[in-house]
Amino acid sequence: MSKKIYLNIEGIGNEVIELFSKTTTSEFRSFLCNVADYSDDPDIILKLYKHDGTIIPISPEIEPNTEKKPYRLIFRKKKPINQLENSTSSNNIIGTNNKENKEDEDRLNINPRVSSTSTSTTPIKTPCPAKNKVENVEMIYRHNIERPSFNKDVIEHLKKPTFDIWKWKENGMISLLEHMFIDLGLLDSFKINFDTLDNFLHCCKLCYNKNPFHNFIHCFCVTQMMYGIINITNLVNILTPREKLILMLSCIAHDLDHPGCNNVYQVNAKTDLALLYNDQSPLENHHCAVFFYILKKPEANVLESLSNEEFVEVRKGIIQCILATDMAKHSQLVGQFKDMTDKFDFKNEEHRNMLLLMLIKSADISNEVRPTHVAEPWVDNLLEEFFMQHDKELVEGLPVSALMDRKKVKKSITQSNFIAFVMIPIFEAMAKVLPNMNDNVIKPIRTSLAYYKNLEV
Ligand SMILES: [Zn+2]
């Protein structure tokens, strides 16, 4: 007697094995290791998941399954005791958001897509921090996922900068992102399988750390603002499908695995990222690399149907967009764009490319376009992240910035300077090229400026 078992093996893909009734547990384990090209080493942990995410024992008593619902098989190395406190991923998590941590813990029981912080396994280490991050995210890929549906009010509101992100939980945000992709026609234009999109977005969510500011909710805000701006300015009818894909994916990816300390810290502390990227935008290079490592997972590769030629173009566009979010390049890029605005021509490829950079840069710093009750918590979150960096720099004996010193910073002054000297110039330059910016974007920013100026008094 024998039975067929369908497997989805991490890093390999789908396999089918035949199991005979006399097979013992250790033979079964060896067999699984062989199939996946792993040595049957006691330091290797095998985990087998059912379609619904339940972990099942590695036992020859395993129930036969179907091709459509393969068991997911993953391999992890046991973590040596001296490495237990040394995991990069946990170092990067500044745990200030207990609610979200609880939400993830809850999902362990009810939802298969979970980031594991188990101490029984060790991260697989490669010399590339981006590869490490992605390979150590414990994703359970799902199939036949239902598409989201929202009522008319939500659908309309989602296209506006006034959208209240605080009313949504992170999994709800994933469904909203899916809706945006569907609405922009990206699934049809690029033959993106819906399950792949869902798995990709969950994988990205798990690759965002729980920083006070640079977290998955910030990623959602930036992407939603991008969707809002391209809708209110009619760019939705002007941009090509490829440009829309580049913008949406760049927004989703633009802060992946942000460690909560900025480039200045990376360089001064000579972190792995600074050394790897020779001090050139180490964070932005890393965010981008994490994104392309996520795409190496077949179940999350939203670009799998693109021709080679198209992939090269989309990759180039995404790299340019994400690297442009380094604020050290802000004045230079905005200056270049301003020089184009008088003779801006949508038929000029260089102009269009620069507009894409302005769109992601402005979406990235757009919180003050939102109503005060939505925007203000972000100021507190960013300051908290800055203060934590300042504390860390003091402890490590590194140069510090007065702008991050909790004893010196005055929120109202910091924020009104940021709005007046960073936000308004870029949004006003864009308003010269794009319609409907004044009422929907510039006016709310000026209202915010007045609010913080008023607090200064
Ligand atoms: Zn950002």
Residues whose N, C-alpha, C, O or C-beta is under 5 A from the ligand:
A	BS01	ZN	D255 D364
